[in-house]
Amino acid sequence: MNNLLALVAAMAISMVLIPLMSRLAPRLGLVDVPSQRKVHAAPIPRVGGVGIVVGSLVPLMLLLAPDKLSQAYVYGASVLFLFGLWDDVFEIGHYPKFIGQVVAALIVILYGDLYVVRFPFVPGGEISPDLGIPFTLVAIVGMINAINHSDGLDGLAGGESLFSLGAVGLLAFFVSGGEGALTIAFTVIGGILGFLRYNTHPARVFMGDSGSQFIGYTLAFLAVLLTQRVDVSLSPSVVLLLLGLPIADILVVLAKRARGGMNIFQATRNHIHHRLLDLGFVHRESVIIIYSLQMIFVTTGAVLRLESDFVITAVYLTYCVVIFGAINYAERSGWRLQRTPGDQTKVMAHEVLKHVLVVLPRRFLAISIPFFLMGASLFVQSVPDDFAKMSLLVAALILLDLFVGSGQHSIMRRALIYIIAAQVGYLWVSYRPDYWEGFADVGEALFFSLIALAFTAAVKFSPRRRKIEFELTATDYLVAFCLLAVLIISRGHLWGSGSVTFVVQMIIVFYACELLITEKRGGWSWLSLGSMIAGIILGVRGLLMN
């Protein structure tokens, strides 16, 4: 439970700090000015890294064991943060930044005594410290720069990293001794989620080097920690898949710069996100494509984690060849995504048909989802103590956001509603009342099928589809995915008899919630109120039961 609270605390700190820093950004010089290489057209505050780093480090300093390794991680992160802020203000260039990266990596290696020993494709499976230490230094600095250079579109670097952090956290959870890695992964996920609340396209803030370098450093640290200490049964090559696309992208970019006779450290516009934009994909499409590719990488890594180094490396290289080969072919052949002008909005002429296919499905969703959240929270047989505390915290945050937030469209409100929905869904599948068991299969199948049909009808037949523009954004997708993963990891026995039921129900509920959130224009709604009441019910019942 401490990890879940750390995630929420990091997210809250990040969300509070970023708007405060945004107001100070012009005075401090923390503003990203447009240039030929960048895709934004107006100055944007470069303060997201402050929220991510401070939001992550404050809970971590309270939760991590006070040993040398934990201290090394915090010290290295602090050094990178300071150098990143220096660059965000004065744009110091790559060589001073490189010094900061090397110092941070050396703190982990020499003070924390963490470096690569288990190495793929070598006799005996291990290398000497004389080789492992310099390799680890290069690997950490390389990953820092990989994430730093992938930070080119709104939500891209943070979103990519969430998949890797989630995979590392998942693998650390299932082994003894993985608590430290799990805590770091969860807390940094919280800091990034808080940042993404302001970084959804079109972004209001950027993370800057202070944020991107910290995330890359954290991913490198966790990858080495996971494979060298936490779980030595893992194949060392699995790091390639867990870290995924950023590694391949930075290597391809460096190769292209070297082949073109350019300074390999000089920023250019030939990263994968730039190339997708040049092929005609819009901002959101490019981000979702990269998210999907990264998810394939890390999911494959989790599945193949115990396979041989040869198999894992071959799979990784195959993915890279297919992805970058397809992009190269598209570029050389002159292919470009063609778009046709959107059809004009069609309005249904028959009022009865309009009422049946549009109004009723929406009203059914607006009533049934809050009803399910409140009813299930009221009738579940048991509410564990950790769920009770989390539910009360989330209910309080919803209440706060109702009064001072920017409306139901905010990432914070979405995240809070998804948390409550996931908790209610899990508890209902795990602790249904005895009298309902005889009706569960048929009753729940009917109820959730109706929700799915109502959602489909409301989206497909809406005469206001173009105006409403219902679509799951890249950040919405990440929030739902990460919160579901958090709940799964927090209750390790979930993958039992009710796991498939839970996942299917949550997918349906998340989509329905997103439609209700998208179409609601005011701050208050039945969904927000129902989620808050469900959180209060779970919290009170859990505390009374325990």
Secondary structure, DSSP 8 states (H G I E B T S, - for coil): -HHHHHHHHHHHHHHHHHHHHHHHHHHHT-EE---TT-S--S-EE--HHHHHHHHHHHHHHHHS-SSHHHHHHHHHHHHHHHHHHHHHHH---HHHHHHHHHHHHHIIIIIS-----B-TTSGGGB--HHHHHHHHHHHHHHHHHHHHHH--STTHHHHHHHHHHHHHHHHHHTSTT-HHHHHHHHHHHHHHHHHHHHHSSS-S---HHHHHHHHHHHHHHHHHHIIIII-TTS-TTHHHHHH-HHHHHHHHHHHHHHHTT--TTS--S-SHHHHHHHTT--HHHHHHHHHHHHHHHHHHHHHTTTS-HHHHHHHHHHHHHHHHHHHHHHHHHT--------------S-HHHHIIIIIHHHHHHHHHHHHHHHHHHHH-S---HHHHHHHHHHHHHHHHHHHHSS-TTSHHHHHHHHHHHHHHHHHHHHS--GGGTTTHHHHHHHHHHHHHHHHHHHHHS-TTHHHH-----HHHHHHHHHHHHHHHHHSGGGSSTTHHHHHHHHHHHHHHHHHHHHH--SS--HHHHHHHHHHHHHHHHHHHH-
